[in-house]
Amino acid sequence: MKIAFVALPRQEDIHTSRIAPPLPLAYLAAMLEQRRHIVRVYDLALAQGAPLGAALAPLRSFRPHLVVIATDSPEHSAPCEAALGDLAAPVFCLGAAMRDGSIAQAVTQALWHAGRDATRADEQSIIFEAMLALDDDIDSMPYPARHLLSLEQYPLLTLDGELQTTVFVGQQISSTYLAARNPAQITAEIQSVVREHGIRHFVFSGAALTNDTRWMHELLRLLASNGMGATWEATVDYAQMTPALAGELKKAGCEAISFSLLAGEVLVSREKRAVLSASAECLHEAGLGVRAAIQLDPPYSMMPSLIDVSATLGLDSVQFSVLPNVAADARVTPNSVSLEEIAEMARIRYRSSRSRQFFIDRFGTQFGPMLWRVGRAGLLGRTWQRYADGGDERALAF
């Protein structure tokens, strides 16, 4: 059977420069290919701005027997379903987090949203049986079908602008249990991607390395001794960062570390901010970059000050997201601004605050803010802009 997957972009992808390939969907495609189905993946996140008809034209040329629309927001699938309504092939929606969720999360979410249509039961069962197979031992799964994805087109870049791709390292099943992949399997997959696709920069997804320290040290040992020349970045708990761990990460090929932060828990606490700042400094001393993914939570009135605080922590790159329950806060906006637009406003404010912090660090607390304000007024011309944008290009780029 010829099966076409259409991966819809997330709403927040409109305002970010880091769009990850739909890795759980690539795993599902690999399972289906093992069962001798012919599979194609059409990722509409790579065609944003193009007319829907033009973006789906390659799919029509494929002439599939079944079309599956994969999205973590099923309510947004209607335009795509309508555009494919004239196909002879059945079309149904698979509600699952296909970009930033783990395989287990994708399976659970898809089955939760699944709606059985009696006229399509046989076609749907092919997909659901393959998804249930993904819930098996993680090390028994085939490598994801990256050959179905245009990896070079994804705007997933290192801090130095080199192309990256994602590698799944484990699933956080609960707050206390990490279903981690065998470190040997992870290193073997990295070798496979280097050979087949020529990509040497990776992002480890699915779990923070520090969630299982024994497994982490074994993984770092294998990566350090592999000698394949690949580099990577991963998420760790900032509170567990030490100079010794930073050195071990660097030796194993790490080039950047990402912190996942809830603004209301971390940035409002002076003690936690001090630990976070010290962790960033520790990583910089080891020659590693530092990213942060910051979730903004209510009350909205605190968000501007929290964003300003985040600009003082020495982070190289920050990406903001807004928790859905913020929408229930009447103070979010009187004009029904969406969560994605709030995240975009946070990004703009951070850029401004980071620029101001550069002048403070460079010229001191007395003259720095003054020069920054004068420059913003346009009185320093291009000289000010060169300082503002060149002081820390990685922090100002999203």
Secondary structure as GFF3:
##gff-version 3
##sequence-region A 1 398
A	DSSP	beta_strand	2	7	.	.	.	ID=ss1
A	DSSP	three_ten_helix	11	15	.	.	.	ID=ss2
A	DSSP	alpha_helix	23	34	.	.	.	ID=ss3
A	DSSP	beta_strand	38	43	.	.	.	ID=ss4
A	DSSP	three_ten_helix	44	47	.	.	.	ID=ss5
A	DSSP	alpha_helix	52	55	.	.	.	ID=ss6
A	DSSP	alpha_helix	57	62	.	.	.	ID=ss7
A	DSSP	beta_strand	66	71	.	.	.	ID=ss8
A	DSSP	three_ten_helix	74	76	.	.	.	ID=ss9
A	DSSP	alpha_helix	78	83	.	.	.	ID=ss10
A	DSSP	beta_strand	91	95	.	.	.	ID=ss11
A	DSSP	alpha_helix	103	113	.	.	.	ID=ss12
A	DSSP	three_ten_helix	118	120	.	.	.	ID=ss13
A	DSSP	alpha_helix	121	133	.	.	.	ID=ss14
A	DSSP	three_ten_helix	138	140	.	.	.	ID=ss15
A	DSSP	three_ten_helix	146	148	.	.	.	ID=ss16
A	DSSP	three_ten_helix	151	153	.	.	.	ID=ss17
A	DSSP	beta_strand	165	168	.	.	.	ID=ss18
A	DSSP	beta_strand	170	172	.	.	.	ID=ss19
A	DSSP	beta_strand	178	180	.	.	.	ID=ss20
A	DSSP	alpha_helix	183	197	.	.	.	ID=ss21
A	DSSP	beta_strand	201	205	.	.	.	ID=ss22
A	DSSP	three_ten_helix	209	211	.	.	.	ID=ss23
A	DSSP	alpha_helix	213	226	.	.	.	ID=ss24
A	DSSP	beta_strand	231	235	.	.	.	ID=ss25
A	DSSP	three_ten_helix	238	240	.	.	.	ID=ss26
A	DSSP	alpha_helix	243	251	.	.	.	ID=ss27
A	DSSP	beta_strand	254	262	.	.	.	ID=ss28
A	DSSP	alpha_helix	263	266	.	.	.	ID=ss29
A	DSSP	alpha_helix	270	285	.	.	.	ID=ss30
A	DSSP	beta_strand	289	296	.	.	.	ID=ss31
A	DSSP	three_ten_helix	300	302	.	.	.	ID=ss32
A	DSSP	alpha_helix	303	310	.	.	.	ID=ss33
A	DSSP	beta_strand	317	322	.	.	.	ID=ss34
A	DSSP	three_ten_helix	324	328	.	.	.	ID=ss35
A	DSSP	alpha_helix	339	376	.	.	.	ID=ss36
A	DSSP	alpha_helix	381	390	.	.	.	ID=ss37
A	DSSP	alpha_helix	393	396	.	.	.	ID=ss38
###
